[in-house]
Amino acid sequence: MLASAVRDCAGAGWDIYELDLPEFDMTDSSRVDEVLELIGPEVIVNCAAYTNVDAAETDESLAMRVNGDGPANLAHAAKRLGATLVHISTDYVFDGLKTVPYLEEDPVAPQSVYGRTKLAGERAILESGLEKFFILRTSWLYGPGGKNFVEVIIRLATEREELRIIADQIGSPTYTVDLAEAIFNLLTTAPRAASPPHGIYHFSNEGQCSWYEFAEEIVSLAKEQGAQLKVQKILSIKTEEYPLPAQRPTYSVFSKAKYKAAAGATIPEWRESLQRYFSARA
Ligand SMILES: NC(=O)c1ccc[n+]([C@@H]2O[C@H](COP(=O)([O-])OP(=O)(O)OC[C@H]3O[C@@H](n4cnc5c(N)ncnc54)[C@H](OP(=O)(O)O)[C@@H]3O)[C@@H](O)[C@H]2O)c1
């Protein structure tokens, strides 16, 4: 999902090489070295991950290989080749117990296998000795070309009269197109900065909402666009009424001050970005 937005966002001047399973498995270090040496990239943007949060609970070893060993392999290759590594991480590295926005340096405490494996990926990059890297933690990602909450709600709203959506988890939706733009903002800012702004960043759309509020907005925009919906009622429920294998952070709003200062950029509010997504998919 994110990789296609990054590809589409790259302006003239970028030669993009898209690598994916099965021909490129980032857990295979010799394959990573072989392919990247052949390409000789200036930048490696890692959008790949084991992203099935609930399946990870019973598939820890594969999740750890992909989310921990994969980024480690990319970091070592980037260091050898003098390339910059951009890596995407997640709000799931935090416990979700804060009530004000998470800063990059806040203590991490993942509550799920997925969160622990993504944290292992971050740590592998930090420990690789690679200097030129950006780790962007993001949350509630949606965009074209992927299975995501927005598409799930639109589908359910066409199939069911009543939706029951969790209202006690608060976060910030993130449109892949905005995240892709943020990646390029950081990459193009770095060579001009007095001291290169490499490191960990938080990025999501501005504002916050519950999944329930997010779903309400999705249904309202789908209606405006003339979608034939069956849904009559959206009910707010509590997390414990919809048990899932992996624990989600209750609160995962990010402070984006570090990104905004480094990139000299503003970030669209989540409702505005959702509207742009609906216009694009119309
Ligand atoms: N989605 C969210 O809500 C969310 C929130 C916060 C952070 N993130 C992070 O954002 C990034 C992008 O997420 P996304 O939703 O765009 O992911 P996605 O659509 O699930 O895409 C992940 C891609 O990684 C590939 N992949 C899996 N294992 C691989 C391996 N060993 N080698 C090479 N490629 C492999 C997958 O291939 P297959 O499809 O063939 O398995 C898939 O194409 C990820 O790092 C994710 O952890 C996502």
The ligand as a Gaussian input file, in Angstrom:
#p B3LYP/6-31G(d) Opt

LIG

0 1
 N       -1.121000      -0.276000       7.670000
 C       -1.045000       0.435000       8.789000
 O       -2.070000       0.829000       9.369000
 C        0.299000       0.802000       9.371000
 C        0.354000       1.579000      10.527000
 C        1.599000       1.941000      11.038000
 C        2.755000       1.528000      10.405000
 N        2.689000       0.745000       9.290000
 C        3.944000       0.346000       8.639000
 O        3.952000       0.985000       7.372000
 C        4.679000       0.191000       6.430000
 C        3.846000       0.008000       5.175000
 O        2.648000      -0.644000       5.524000
 P        1.584000      -1.096000       4.410000
 O        0.273000      -1.179000       5.114000
 O        1.771000      -0.292000       3.191000
 O        2.076000      -2.588000       4.142000
 P        1.460000      -3.708000       3.149000
 O        0.489000      -3.108000       2.213000
 O        1.040000      -4.858000       4.019000
 O        2.752000      -4.104000       2.329000
 C        3.827000      -4.787000       2.912000
 C        4.587000      -5.426000       1.788000
 O        5.743000      -6.084000       2.305000
 C        5.921000      -7.268000       1.553000
 N        6.783000      -8.189000       2.275000
 C        6.461000      -8.988000       3.329000
 N        7.535000      -9.727000       3.686000
 C        8.541000      -9.381000       2.839000
 C        9.898000      -9.820000       2.697000
 N       10.429000     -10.751000       3.493000
 N       10.656000      -9.274000       1.715000
 C       10.128000      -8.337000       0.888000
 N        8.862000      -7.881000       0.969000
 C        8.084000      -8.421000       1.933000
 C        4.513000      -7.783000       1.388000
 O        4.459000      -8.745000       0.377000
 P        3.235000      -9.835000       0.403000
 O        1.993000      -9.028000       0.229000
 O        3.574000     -10.719000      -0.743000
 O        3.322000     -10.490000       1.744000
 C        3.781000      -6.493000       1.009000
 O        3.896000      -6.244000      -0.375000
 C        5.043000      -1.085000       7.172000
 O        6.349000      -0.945000       7.681000
 C        4.079000      -1.129000       8.337000
 O        4.612000      -1.851000       9.435000
 C        1.491000       0.386000       8.754000

